[in-house]
Amino acid sequence: PDVITASIGYGFDSEGFPGRYLEDDPVSRTIVAGIVQEYGITVCISANDGTRMFTPAAVGPDGGSAATDLARSAADATSVADDGMSTTPSEVPDSGAIAVGGTTLDDVIAAPPQDGSPLSANPTFAETRISGGTSFSSGFGSRVDVSAPSDNVAVIAHHCLTRGNCQPTDAVPVLEGGTSASAPMTAAAVADALQVARLIGHPLSAAGVRALLERTGRQVPTQPQIDQPLHVGPQIDVGAAVDALLGPRSQPVIARLSVAHRLAIGNLGATFEEATDPAAIVLAGQTGEGLEGPITFGVDGTGIDGPGLSYALTVGSTTVTAALPYARLTPRQLFAAAGQPLISASTRSFPVTFQVSRGRRVVASATRQLTFGPTDGTHAMAPAPVVPPVVAAGAPVTVSYDLAGVRGVNQPELLVSSIGHWSPATAPLFRAVYAVPLTATTGTVTIPAQVLAAGGGIYGVGIEQNAHFRTAGAFAPFRVATAAGAARPGAPLLAAGGQPGHDITITRKQPQFTVGWNTDGVRGATGAMLEISAPGPTVYNLFNTFTNPNGSGHDSNGVDTGSTVYVPLPARSGRLSVDALKLGLATSLNYSVRILATTGGGSISGQASPTSFLEFDDGLLPGDATLNDFSIVPGGGSVVASNSHNPDGSLAGSSLQAYDPATGQYGTTFATDATGQNAYYLYGADPGLGRTLALEKSLRGPDQDVQIYDSASGQRLADQPVDAATQYSLVGGRVDPVRHRAVLLGHAAGTQADTLLTLDVGTGAFGAPLGIDTGTSKGNYTALDTDN
C-alpha cells in the first residue's frame, strides 16, 4: 500500500487518562520509522483522544488532553511506560509519520450562535471536551502535523447480525468520532494527493505529502475558554492540496455549493447530524431543534483559495462577507435576510448566492434554491445562556438567557456547575453549586463570585427548564481565569530506589519514596506544596481523582472527596523523602500527585502542575498469582483467595491463605485446589467465633461447597455441598457476625427463583430456604448485604 493508518489512542482512554500517542512507545516508533523511511509508505497516526468523559474525569482549562510535543533529540524522548498514567506532556521524536489531530466542524457549544461574537460564525475548532462531541478531546502539541474532522462523522460500521455468519452487507450507519476518525480521513487525503502527483509525473515522498497537507491546510482556532493555544495542525483541504499540485488556475471555478444543517439529536446538543436536503430543510420535526441549528454553506471548487480573493453569501438584499470560502447563518438570520416570516404552516423557498471576488470583480458564483419546512416557532431544548468565555477570579459573572419558544417550561432555574464537570450530559459527577429561579422569559442573572470559589478552571451554566421532569437545556462552558497555562510547574518527579520519573510503585513493606519539584518558572513563587489526590480507582473506574485539574487551589470543593495529603515544601525546588504510611495513605490503591507553587504566606500562585502517578501496593501475592477475593478482619483473621495461572493465561490453581493487613505478609494456607477446575471465594468472617466462610466453586460443573474455616489455624470445620444443577446456583453471601450466621443468595435450579439460604456459622447447618420473589418480580437479584 501507499498509505497506512494507525488509528490508535495509545494508553488508558477508558480509565480517565489521556490516551497516549503511538510514537510515545519506543518500539512502535521504531516500527513506524522503518515503514516510512525504508519503504517510503506514508503513515497517518491518531494523535489520541484525550481523557474520556464517561469516566467522571474533570475538564481542565486546557480542554482535556495532555500535550504531545516534538523532542529536541532522541535522548529527550519520553516513554509511555513512564508517562502513560501521568498528565505530563509527552516528548517524542519525529518518525516521519503524519500525526493527525481532530477538529469539530460545527461547534455551537464553545461559541454558540446566540453569542453573537465573531467566533460564533466560525464552525471549526480544535476538538476538546467543551466543544463538538464533548466526550473526548484531540491530542495537541508541536508534534501534531495536521487535523481533520473528528466528531459526529457519519460512517458505516460492520455489525454482524448473526454470530459466526458475518456478511459484507452486515453494516449499520453510526456517528464516529475522535482522532480514530480523523486519521483515516487524512490517509484518504494522502492517497488523493499521491495519485495526482504520480499522474502529473512528480511523485511525492512521505515527507513531501506531509508538507503539502500542512502548507495547504486551513488554520484551526482555539476556543476562547481554553487557556493555551491548542496546536492540532491545520485542517486538511484536499481541494487546495490538489490545486497546489496542478498549478494556479486562471479563473476560479465553483463546482458545488454545499449546505449542512446542524440538527441536535442528543447529549444536550453535543450529538448532532448534518445530513441535509436543501430542497427539504426540516425546522419542526419531533424536537424542533432544526429551528435553532445553524446552516453552513461551503464552496468546493478549483482556484477558490488564494491571495486577493474574498467571499460573500447573498440572501435577498443582505450580503454576508467571509474571510474563507464558507458562511454560517441560523434559520432566523436567513429568513430575516430573505424578508420572509420564520413561522409558517407551509413550506417556503428562496435562493442563496455565493460569490468569489478578486477586488471588486466577481470571478465565480453559484446559486442554490433552499426550501424550508413549516415551523410553529417552538423547540424542545433551552439554548445555553450567553456567558463570557473567560471571567476574572473573584468577580461576579452576568449571563443572559432567552426561553422564548422553548416547549414545556415549568419553574425554570439557572444552574451553575461544580468545577470541571460542566455539563450534566457528558460529566457523570455533574453537580449544581448554584441555582436561581427564573421568573421571566428573557433576562439576565448575576452569579456571585463566591459560587466560583473553587478557583481557576472550567465551569458550566445552563437552564433546568422543567423542574417537575428535571429537564435540562444546553450548557455553556466558561473559564475562571488564573495565570496563563505557562505558569505551571512541571509534574513532580517520583523515585522509589530507581531513576526519578512520573510513575512509581511502592509497597507496605517499603513505603518510602522521594519527590522532586521545581517551581522556578512560576512568577513570584517562593515555595511549593505537595498535593496527593483522593485514592482511585473509584466505582467509575477513575484513577485521576482531581476535580480541578490545572486548578489554582487545593482539590476541596466541599462535596466530592478532596485530596488526601497537603505537604508544604521548603523551597522553590528540591527533593524530599516521604513515607506513604506516615502520610496516612491507604494501601492497595493508586494516587495522583501534583505540585502547587506558593508565594510568601503560603498562598498558591498560578496553576497546579500536571500529575504523576503513585501505586501503593499492600501485600503482593507470590509468583504469578492474582487476588480473587478477600475477607479483611482488622483485629486478626484476615483471609485472601488467589488464583495462579498457566503460561497461556488459563487457571492453574486456586487457594485460600491467611493474610496480615498490618504487615502485608501471607501466612498459613487454608486450602488449595491444583486442578485448575475450581476457584475459591470468600463470604466474610465472624470474629466472635474466629471463623471464616468460603465457597469452593467448580468452573466447569455444578459443584459448589460452602466451607467454614478456623480463622487462626486454617482448619476446615464444615463443608456443605450445594448442587447448582439440582438445588441452587450461589451468587453471593454475607456473614452476620451479630447473630453468628451467614446469608447466601441463590437462584433455584430450574425456576431461577431468588432464594436466601441461612447458615449457622457455629454448627455449619443450613436453615430453611426463604423465597424472596414476589408476584411482580422480573429477573434475578445479583448481590446482597446485611444490616447487623
C-alpha positions, 0 to 999 in steps of 0.5 A: 500500500501507499498509505497506512493508518494507525488509528490508535489512542495509545494508553488508558482512554477508558480509565480517565487518562489521556490516551497516549500517542503511538510514537510515545512507545519506543518500539512502535516508533521504531516500527513506524520509522522503518515503514516510512523511511525504508519503504517510503509508505506514508503513515497517518497516526491518531494523535489520541483522544484525550481523557474520556468523559464517561469516566467522571474525569474533570475538564481542565482549562486546557480542554482535556488532553495532555500535550504531545510535543516534538523532542529536541533529540532522541535522548529527550524522548519520553516513554509511555511506560513512564508517562502513560498514567501521568498528565505530563506532556509527552516528548517524542521524536519525529518518525516521519509519520503524519500525526493527525489531530481532530477538529469539530466542524460545527461547534455551537457549544464553545461559541454558540450562535446566540453569542453573537461574537465573531467566533460564533460564525466560525464552525471549526475548532480544535476538538476538546471536551467543551466543544463538538462531541464533548466526550473526548478531546484531540491530542495537541502539541508541536508534534501534531502535523495536521487535523481533520474532522473528528466528531459526529462523522457519519460512517458505516460500521460492520455489525454482524447480525448473526454470530459466526455468519458475518456478511459484507452487507452486515453494516449499520450507519453510526456517528464516529468520532475522535482522532480514530476518525480523523486519521483515516480521513487524512490517509484518504487525503494522502492517497488523493494527493499521491495519485495526482502527483504520480499522474502529473509525473512528480511523485511525492515522498512521505515527507513531501505529502506531509508538507503539502497537507500542512502548507495547504491546510486551513488554520484551526482556532482555539476556543476562547475558554481554553487557556493555551493555544491548542496546536492540532495542525491545520485542517486538511483541504484536499481541494487546495492540496490538489490545486497546489499540485496542478498549478494556479488556475486562471479563473476560479471555478465553483463546482458545488455549493454545499449546505449542512444543517446542524440538527441536535439529536442528543447529549444536550446538543453535543450529538448532532447530524448534518445530513441535509436536503436543501430542497427539504430543510426540516425546522419542526420535526419531533424536537424542533431543534432544526429551528435553532441549528445553524446552516453552513454553506461551503464552496468546493471548487478549483482556484477558490483559495488564494491571495486577493480573493474574498467571499460573500453569501447573498440572501435577498438584499443582505450580503454576508462577507467571509474571510474563507470560502464558507458562511454560517447563518441560523434559520432566523438570520436567513429568513430575516435576510430573505424578508420572509416570516420564520413561522409558517404552516407551509413550506417556503423557498428562496435562493442563496448566492455565493460569490468569489471576488478578486477586488471588486470583480466577481470571478465565480458564483453559484446559486442554490434554491433552499426550501424550508419546512413549516415551523410553529416557532417552538423547540424542545431544548433551552439554548445555553445562556450567553456567558463570557468565555473567560471571567476574572477570579473573584468577580461576579459573572452576568449571563443572559438567557432567552426561553422564548419558544422553548416547549414545556417550561415549568419553574425554570432555574439557572444552574451553575456547575461544580468545577470541571464537570460542566455539563450534566450530559457528558460529566457523570459527577455533574453537580449544581453549586448554584441555582436561581429561579427564573421568573421571566422569559428573557433576562439576565442573572448575576452569579456571585463570585463566591459560587466560583470559589473553587478557583481557576478552571472550567465551569458550566451554566445552563437552564433546568427548564422543567423542574417537575421532569428535571429537564435540562437545556444546553450548557455553556462552558466558561473559564475562571481565569488564573495565570496563563497555562505557562505558569505551571510547574512541571509534574513532580518527579517520583523515585522509589530506589530507581531513576526519578520519573512520573510513575512509581510503585511502592509497597507496605513493606517499603513505603518510602519514596522521594519527590522532586519539584521545581517551581522556578518558572512560576512568577513570584513563587517562593515555595511549593506544596505537595498535593496527593489526590483522593485514592482511585480507582473509584466505582467509575473506574477513575484513577485521576481523582482531581476535580480541578485539574490545572486548578489554582487551589487545593482539590476541596470543593466541599462535596466530592472527596478532596485530596488526601495529603497537603505537604508544604515544601521548603523551597522553590525546588528540591527533593524530599523523602516521604513515607506513604504510611506516615502520610496516612495513605491507604494501601492497595490503591493508586494516587495522583500527585501534583505540585502547587507553587506558593508565594510568601504566606503560603498562598498558591500562585498560578496553576497546579502542575500536571500529575504523576502517578503513585501505586501503593501496593499492600501485600503482593501475592507470590509468583504469578498469582492474582487476588480473587477475593478477600475477607479483611478482619482488622483485629486478626483473621484476615483471609485472601483467595488467589488464583495462579495461572498457566503460561497461556493465561488459563487457571492453574490453581486456586487457594485460600491463605491467611493474610496480615493487613498490618504487615502485608505478609501471607501466612498459613494456607487454608486450602488449595485446589491444583486442578485448575477446575475450581476457584475459591471465594470468600463470604466474610468472617465472624470474629466472635467465633474466629471463623471464616466462610468460603465457597469452593466453586467448580468452573466447569460443573455444578459443584459448589461447597460452602466451607467454614474455616478456623480463622487462626489455624486454617482448619476446615470445620464444615463443608456443605455441598450445594448442587447448582444443577439440582438445588441452587446456583450461589451468587453471593453471601454475607456473614452476620457476625451479630447473630453468628450466621451467614446469608447466601443468595441463590437462584433455584435450579430450574425456576431461577427463583431468588432464594436466601439460604441461612447458615449457622456459622457455629454448627455449619447447618443450613436453615430453611430456604426463604423465597424472596420473589414476589408476584411482580418480580422480573429477573434475578437479584445479583448481590446482597448485604446485611444490616447487623 
